[in-house]
Amino acid sequence: AEAQSVKKLIAAEKDPKRQKEYVDGVIDTLLKTKRYDLARIFPDCLQSHLDAAWFRYQIERADSKWKESLMCLDEYLSRKPSPQQAKEAKYIIAEICRDHINQRERAVKLYLEINDPPKSLWALQRTYRLMGKKKEAYQVLTEISSIFPKDAPEAVLTCARYYEEDGH
């Protein structure tokens, strides 16, 4: 009954921006109390399908449902977000593939597609390292250190740590 009352209040709000703020607040509160099933009701209250897909992703991620999170992000991308929003969604997809569902080859493809150095290169070298592709990880670190002066010290230190870990 409480959820239905909240849904009516949200539906009564005609300004999409304020409506999104209401839904954001409700979902945030529900996620903090791990009430995921109840939170899943509210994205459909939004006028914006793009925003609804993003909120669905946030709920599934909070509930550690990684495959469902990916489906929500795929829907989000199909709704034509801005280029910056799309790039951030691809980073998240790659992270989920790398760290949660063992689809590291897909993560590699995404990082290469994103092509946002040096950030995407750092993520790429970490993915290669997790895959056991040491040579590729070293090559990416060398690329980072030679092209990005601000990142060079960290890249060199990371490379040295890897050499040590690998018994060189």
Sequence and secondary structure as in RCSB ss.txt:
>XXXX:A:sequence
AEAQSVKKLIAAEKDPKRQKEYVDGVIDTLLKTKRYDLARIFPDCLQSHLDAAWFRYQIERADSKWKESLMCLDE
YLSRKPSPQQAKEAKYIIAEICRDHINQRERAVKLYLEINDPPKSLWALQRTYRLMGKKKEAYQVLTEISSIFPK
DAPEAVLTCARYYEEDGH
>XXXX:A:secstr
 HHHHHHHHHHH   HHHHHHHHHHHHHHHHHTT HHHHTTSGGG S HHHHHHHHHHHHHHTT HHHHHHHHHH
HHHT   HHHHHHHHHHHHHHHHHTS  HHHHHHHHHHH  TTHHHHHHHHHHHHHT HHHHHHHHHHHHHH TT
THHHHHHHHHHHHHHTT 
